[in-house]
Amino acid sequence: MKNVLSIQSHVVFGHAGNSAAVFPMRRLGVNAWPLNTVQFSNHTQYGHWTGSAIDPGQLVELVDGIGAIGVLPRCDAVLSGYLGAPDQAQAVIDIVRAVKSVNRNAWYFCDPVMGTATGCRVEPGIQEFLVSRMPEVADAMAPNHSELQRLVGRKLETVDEALAACRELMKRGPKIVLVKHLLDRNSPADRFNMLVVSEHEAWVGQRPLYPFARQPVGVGDVTSAVFVARMMLGDSLRAAFEHTLAAVNAVVKATWDAGRYELELVAAQDQIARPREWFDAWAPDAA
C-alpha cells in the first residue's frame, strides 16, 4: 500500500487542509500520514478562528521520529499545502530532502497555497518563498489560476496562455503541473475548468460550476489529494486527472444538493472511490 506524508493545515470543525485531504486518500486506498502545519478551530474564511501555527522545528522533529522507528523509507510521496509561517516552508524542504534521502523514488507534490485578499489568509512571506524556492524542489505542483499567475509573473486569460505558463514553470523543476481551477475567457460561465500538463501530455477537463452563494472551502485540497492518490495507485496522467475531476464534482454536488457550506465528504465517499458521473478530458490545441 502506498503512503503519503500530507503536510497541511488542520481544522477542528469543517474540511480544509488535512481535514479535507486525508479522508479521500484513505478512502481511495492510500495511507495518509497527516502532519499538521496549523491547528485552527475552523478555516479562515469564516472571518474568525482560534488556534496557532506549529513550530517549524517540531514539524522536522516529528518526521525525525518517523525515521527513528524505521518507516520513513516507506513514504512514497510528500504532499504539502497550507503553511502557517514562512519558516515552515523551509521545514517542508528539509522534510522532503529527508524523505528522498531514504527513498529516492519518493515524489514531492506542492500545492502552493498563497491566499487571497478577501478569502484564504496566509502569513506575509509565504507567497514569496513559494514563488522563489518551491518550483526547484517540487516534482509536481498544483496551483490554482491566481497562483499560477503569481508563479510566472503575468496575467493569464486562456487555456493556451495557461498551458504556456505551465511549460515555463516546468523548466524550473516540476515534471507535472495540475491547475486546480483554470479561468478561461472562452469557457462558459457555468463550467469549472482544470488543466494538467506533463512533458509530453496536456489535458483539459470541465465539470459543472455550482452557483453557491459562497463557494465551499477545501475543494482544492480534495483535488490535490485525489490526484496524488490516483497517481500513487498507478493511473496514467489522464486517468488520474479524469478521476479527480469526477470525484471532486461528486463531493461538490453532494454539498450543493445538501445546501451546505462545508464539504459533504462523508456523504460522497463512495463516489470519491467510484464516481457515477465522468467527464472526459481532451488535449488543448496548443499541446
Order of alpha helices (4+ residues) and beta strands (2+ residues): beta-alpha-beta-beta-alpha-beta-alpha-beta-alpha-alpha-beta-alpha-alpha-beta-beta-beta-alpha-alpha-alpha
